[in-house]
Amino acid sequence: MMLFRTLPLAFLLTIVTLHAEVRSGRADVLPGIDVLKERHFDVLAGKRVGLITNHTGRTRGGVSDIDVLFSEKSFSLVALFSPEHGIRGTADETVDNGKDEKTGLPIYSLYGKTLKPTPEMLQGIDILVFDIQDIGTRFYTYIGTMALAMRAAKENGKKFVVLDRPNPIGGEKVEGAIPTTDFCAGITCIFPIATRHGMTIGELARMFNDHFGIGCELEVVPMQRWTRNLLFDQTGLPWANPSPNMKTLNGAIFYPGLGVAETTSLSVGRGTSRPFEIYGAPYINSAKLLDNLAKRNIPGIRFEAISFIPTALYHPYKDQLCHGVAASITDRDQLDSVLAGLNLIQAFYETHPRQFTATSGFKVEVGDRDIWNLLTSRKLTPEQIVLRWQNNLDNFKRIRAKYLLY
């Protein structure tokens, strides 16, 4: 008791607050940009900086990284680089180079004519800074953009700095297949990692740089007060759609498993208020599909019949009435997104075998070249397929552990 009598009241309140946050599973997380600001931008002092970002690169208070870095005088922000969907996150196709209206800085697209910064783009730049909100799935393109930019940094003698952000679907669960290296030849599979990898963008950068051999001069500015059990709605940070059709945390949680339906003859709800939470097509018999799903043991998720009209350009069944199912989460802890996705895909095929098809991208997103045949022939159940991947997944977890920061 004597110890607590001598401690300042503010310090005691801090202890109580942190204890309450841990017990409630909530925290006021500071992303890397805020931590860098607290450090007075020490790593950038006197340098010419190129920033790879979009609208999700912002402080806890909602100020754009572009505005924060451009206003500082201890270094010079000289160029911007944009990923898929553009610097403002609103484009749904490839993006051209341009100029930022507010700052006048050039914007180089890394999802257009080139996916990787060219030597010409990097002239007059000392450091590349990366700050983009990922969603925790291997085939979401932002981590591919980061890896390619890291390679460019290595090839052109530039330092690479990652401002870390939360994995919005948490840092504990690791699910799915580990693809073979021959799959990893594009931006949706840059390296053979788990579908749901359970890593932050900074942790992935450390793995890419060391284990996968990029070898650039890398520094990760870590977050403060983030722990692996936190999902995005527990961080105290405002949600900004990472891409035009990633509108909800539930959609992000579903994406590693149910999201592979985007490579099939289904609409995944793009152009509605619930993309990656609703799935269907004009030819689907919802009652028949629900009857199939009801016979399956899929923990943590519920399916209901729905009809909807997708409106997104360049995606299936624009402005057509679709029928299918809406997914909702009943228990986050119990839900295995990948297992749920395998069951959903198999149910669609079993109830509509003539109409339901998949593109070549299906096996790439799942990470297993045999997956379509295994699901549609019923040679293995979804549970057996998950077990088939387990040894490789366990090996990935052992490798992954070396690069975790939190």
N, C-alpha and C positions, 0 to 999 in steps of 0.2 A: 504493500500500500504506500510505503514511503516513496517508492519510485514514481508512482503516478501523481503524487502530490507535487513532485518537483518538475513534472513535464508541463510545457506550455499547453494551454487549452486548445489552441489551433492545431497543434500536433496530434493531441488526443482525438480531436474531431476528424482529422485526416485518417487516422487508424480506423476509427469507427466507420467512416464513409467507405474506405477501401474494403473493409470486411463485409459491409452490406452489399457492395457491388459484387464481390466474389460469390456471396450466398445467393444473390438474386440472378446471377448470370448476366449482369450488365456491366458496362464500363464506358467511360468517356475516353475513347481511343483517339490518340493523336497520330495521324498519318505522317509519313516521312517528310512531306513538304513542311509541316508545322515544326517537326523536330529540326529540320535543316534551318528553318527560320530562327528557332531558339538558339541554334549554334552560330548565328550571324553569317550563315552561308559560307562557312569556313572553307569547305572543299572547292568552292567556285571562285575564291578570291583571286582577282587579277586575270581571270580567264575569259575567253570568248566561248559562249555556251550555245549549243544547239539543243532544243527541247523537243522530245518526242512525247506528244500528249494529245488529249482531246478534252471534251467538256467534263470528264470525270476527274481530271487532274486539278484538284482544288483544295484549298485549306479546309480545316474543320468548320470554319465560319462561312464557307461557300465562295471564297475569292479565288478566281482562276489563277493557276500557276503562271500562266502567261503574264497576267497583270502583276503578280507578285515579283516575278523575276525581272520583268522589264523595268520596273520602277527602282530596282536596286542599283547603287552606284559603284559597289565594290567589284563588279564584274560586268560583262556586257552580254546580254541575250541578243544573238545575231541571226538566228534562224529557227523556224518551227518545222516539225515533221509530223504528218498525220497518218494514223492507221486506217484500217477499214472503217467506213462510215464517216470519215472526215474529221476535221479539227473540232467541229461542233457536234459530231455524233448523229447527224440527221440524214446522211446519204445512205442509200440502200444498195448501191452498186459501186463500181470502181470510181476513184476520185482523181481529179486532175490537180496539178500544181496550181498555186495561186498566191495571193497576198492577203495578210491579215489587215482588215480595214482599220482596226483600232491602233495597232502599233506600226503598221507599214512593213512588218517583217515578211520575208518570203516564207511560203508554206510549201514544203516538198512532200508530195504524196508518196506513201509507202504501200499503197494499195491501188496501183494504176499501172503505168508503163513499167515501173520497177517496184519490187518489193523490198529492196535493200538500198540504203544510202550509197550513192555513187561517190567516187573520189571528188568529182566536181562539186557535189552538194556539200562535202565536208571541208572544202577549202575555207580557210579562215576560221575554223572551229577547233578549239582545244579539247573540249569536253562535251560528250553527249549525255544528256539527262533524260531518264525515262520515268514517266509518271502517268500510268493508265490503270483504271480499275479492271482487273480480270474477274472472271466468274467461277474459276475453279474446275474447268473442263478442258481436257487436252485439245479438242478440236475447235475451241474458240480462238480466233486468229490472233489476238493481241500478244499471246506469248510467242507465237511464231515471228511476229514483227519484232519483238524484243530480241530474240535469238539472232535473227538476220542482222539487226543493227549492231549487236555485240560483235558479230563476225566482221562487219564493216569497220568497227572501232579497232579491232585487232589488226586488220589488214592495213589500216591507215594511221596507226600509231596514236589513236585518241583514247583518252580515259572514258570509262563508261560508269555512270552513277545511276543507281536505281533508288527511287524514293518509294519505300514500301507502303503497301496498302493491305487491308484485310482480305483474306479469302472469304467472300460473302457467304459461302455455304459451309464454312467451318474448316478447321485444320486438323480434325481427328479422323474422319472417315476417308478411307482409301478404297476405291472400288473399280472393277472392270478389268479389261484385258490389257496386257502389255504388248503392243504391236511389234512385229518383227521389223528390223531396220529397213527392209526394202519397202515397207509401207511409208516410211518417214522421208518422203521426198517433196513434200509440199507444206504450205503454211498451216494447214489444219492438222499436220502430224510432223512437227519439226524434229522431235526426238521420241524414242520409245519410252513413254511414261504412262502411268495408269490413267484411265479415262477420267475418273474423279481422283485427282492427285493429292488433295489435302494440303497444298503448299501455298504460301504467299508468292507474289510476283518476285520479291527479293530472294526468297529461298530458291525458287526456280532458277533465277539468274546465277546463283552460286552453284547449283547443280549443273546447269548448262556449261558454265565456264570451266569447271573442274572435271566432273565426271565425263561429260561429253566433249571436252577438249577444246572449247573455243579459245580460252587462254588470253583474253583481253585484260587490261588493267581495270579491275572492277572494284567499286565500292558500293555497298548497300547501306542506305540510311534507314535504320529500323524504325518501326512504330514504337510508341509508348502505350502501355496499358492494354495491349491486345493479348489474349490468351487463346489457345487452340480450340477451346470449347465454344467460343463465341461465333454466332452467326451474325449477319449484317445488322439485323434489327435489334441486336443487343450491344452495338458499338456506340450508339449515340450519334452516329454520322448520318447525314441526310442521303437518301437514295437518289441517285441520278441514273436514268436508264443507260447502261453501258453501251447498248446499241439500240436502234429504233424499236426492235421487237423483243428486247429483254426488259420488260416493264415491271416485273414483280420479283420478289425474292423467291416465291414459290416456283416461278418459272425457271429461275436459276438452279434451284434445288433439283427440279425434274430434268434439267437439260442434259446431264451426263448419260441418262438412260432413256427417258421418253423422248428426248430431243433428237435422237437418231432417226425418228420418224420423218424428219425434214428431208431425208434422202429416199423416201418412199413416195408412193402415189397418194399421199394424204396431204391435207392442209394441217398445219400445226397451229393455226389460229393467227397467223400473221395478218396484221391489219384489223385485228379486233382488240378489245381491252384485256384479253387473257391469252396472249401467245405463249405456247409451250405448256399451257394448262388445258387446252382443248384440242381434240384430234378428230378428224373426220374427212368425209368426201361425199359427193352427191349420191354415190352408189351404196353407202353403208346402211345396213339395217341395225339400228341402235339396240333394239330389244334382243336380237340374236347375239350381238356382240357382248352385251351386258350379261346374258345368260352364260356365255363362255367364261367371262372374267369372274363371275360369281363362284365358279367351280375351282378357282385357283386360290392358293394361299399366298397373298401378297401383302405382307405386313406394312402398316403405316400409311396406307393410301385407300381412298374410296373413289369409285367411278360412278357417274350418273349420266343419263342420256341427255344429249344437247343437240340443238340445231343452231347453226350460225352461218354468217355470210362473211368470208374473208375479203378484205379490200386491198391488200398490199399488191403493188405492181410487181411483175416478174415472178410471182409465186402462184402455186396451183389454185385453180377454181376461183379466181378473182370475181367478185360480185355474183357468185353462184351459191345457192342454198346447199349447205353441207350438213350431214348428219353424222353423229359419232358419240364421243364421250367427253365429259369434263372430269379432270382429275383434281382431287383435293387431298391435302395432307391431314391425316388423323393423328400421327405420332412421328415427329421428326427423328427421334432416337431409333425407332424400329424400321424406318423406311430405308431400304437399299434401292437407290434410284436406278442403278443398272439392272438389277434383278426385276424391278417393276417394268422397266422398258422392254426387256426380253419377253416378259409375259404379255405385254400389250401388243407387241409386234406379232407374236405367235397367234394371239387371239384374233387379230385382224385378218391374218392369213387363213386361219382355219375356218372362219366364218365367211370369207370372201376370196377364195383361192384364185378365181379367174381374173378378178379385177385388181387385186392388191399386188403390187410389184415394187421392186427396189432398184435404185441406180447403183452404179459401181461405187459410189461414195458411201454406201451403207457399210460395206466391210471395212472401209478405211476409218470411218467414225467409230465403229464398234472396236476395231483393232484386231480382227480375226477374219482371215480370208474364207474360212469354212462356215461362217456363222449363219448365212442365209440358208444354206442347205441343211444345216443341223436343226434350225428352227422349223423350217417348212416341211421337212421329212419326218420330224418328231423322232429323230435318232437319239436325241438327248433332250431332257427337260431343261427349262431355264435354270433350275437349281443345279443340275448336273453340269451345265455349261459354266456356271460360276465356279464350281469345284474344279473344273478342267483348267481354269486360269489361276488357281490358288497358289501353286508353287512359284510361278513367275511373279505374282503379286507380292508374295512374301519376300522374295528377293529384292523387288523394287523398294519395299518398305525398309529393308536393311540399308540399302544405298541412300534412300531419302533421309534417313535419320541423321546422317552426317551433316546435312545442310540446313537443318531446321534452326531457326533463330529464337523461337519462343516455346 
